[in-house]
Amino acid sequence: MHVIEVLGHGCEKCRHVEKVVRESVDAMGIEAEIRHVTDDASIAASGILSTPGLVIDGRLVLAGRIPTREQLAGWLEGE
């Protein structure tokens, strides 16, 4: 099972990233725990300078933009 963290305070872009992640996980039939991290200390500890951020299985894969569904599929499939 994947652990996916969306990093951000709940702005429109952060909510959109979470929506895209949930839709992609559902479409791919993947089991995942999706968390929305809003805590300043946790976001800062990830090392990103701008949100939204995306962490998949402990690996920071994106910061400051919205991923495409194709990018998400690649990351979730381990590419």
C-alpha positions as CSV (number, residue, x, y, z in Angstrom):
1,M,0.0,0.0,0.0
2,H,1.3,3.5,-0.9
3,V,1.4,6.4,1.5
4,I,0.8,9.7,-0.3
5,E,1.1,13.1,1.4
6,V,-0.2,16.3,-0.1
7,L,1.7,19.1,1.5
8,G,0.0,22.5,1.8
9,H,-2.3,24.7,3.8
10,G,-5.5,24.0,1.9
11,C,-5.2,26.5,-0.9
12,E,-7.0,25.9,-4.1
13,K,-4.0,24.3,-5.8
14,C,-3.4,22.0,-2.8
15,R,-7.0,20.9,-2.8
16,H,-6.7,20.3,-6.6
17,V,-3.6,18.1,-6.1
18,E,-5.4,16.0,-3.5
19,K,-8.4,15.6,-5.9
20,V,-6.1,14.6,-8.8
21,V,-4.3,12.1,-6.5
22,R,-7.5,10.5,-5.2
23,E,-9.0,10.3,-8.8
24,S,-5.8,8.7,-10.1
25,V,-5.5,6.2,-7.3
26,D,-9.1,5.2,-7.8
27,A,-8.8,4.9,-11.6
28,M,-5.7,2.8,-11.2
29,G,-7.2,0.6,-8.6
30,I,-4.3,1.2,-6.2
31,E,-4.5,0.9,-2.5
32,A,-3.2,4.0,-0.8
33,E,-3.4,6.1,2.3
34,I,-3.8,9.7,1.3
35,R,-2.9,12.4,3.9
36,H,-3.2,16.2,3.6
37,V,-0.4,17.7,5.7
38,T,-1.1,21.2,6.8
39,D,1.3,21.5,9.7
40,D,4.0,24.2,9.0
41,A,6.8,22.2,10.7
42,S,6.1,19.1,8.7
43,I,5.9,21.1,5.4
44,A,9.2,22.9,6.3
45,A,10.9,19.6,7.2
46,S,10.1,18.2,3.7
47,G,12.5,20.9,2.3
48,I,10.0,22.4,-0.1
49,L,9.9,26.2,-0.6
50,S,6.5,26.4,-2.3
51,T,3.3,24.4,-2.0
52,P,1.7,22.2,-3.1
53,G,4.1,19.4,-2.4
54,L,3.6,15.7,-3.0
55,V,5.4,12.9,-1.2
56,I,4.9,9.3,-2.3
57,D,6.2,6.5,0.0
58,G,8.5,9.0,1.8
59,R,10.0,10.4,-1.4
60,L,9.4,14.0,-2.4
61,V,8.3,13.9,-6.0
62,L,6.8,17.4,-6.6
63,A,6.9,20.9,-5.2
64,G,5.2,24.1,-6.3
65,R,3.0,22.8,-9.1
66,I,0.2,20.5,-10.0
67,P,1.1,17.0,-11.3
68,T,-0.4,15.5,-14.5
69,R,-2.2,12.2,-14.2
70,E,0.5,10.7,-16.3
71,Q,3.2,11.8,-13.8
72,L,1.2,10.4,-10.9
73,A,0.8,7.1,-12.7
74,G,4.5,6.9,-13.3
75,W,5.4,7.6,-9.7
76,L,2.8,5.2,-8.4
77,E,4.0,2.5,-10.7
78,G,7.5,3.1,-9.4
79,E,9.1,4.7,-12.5
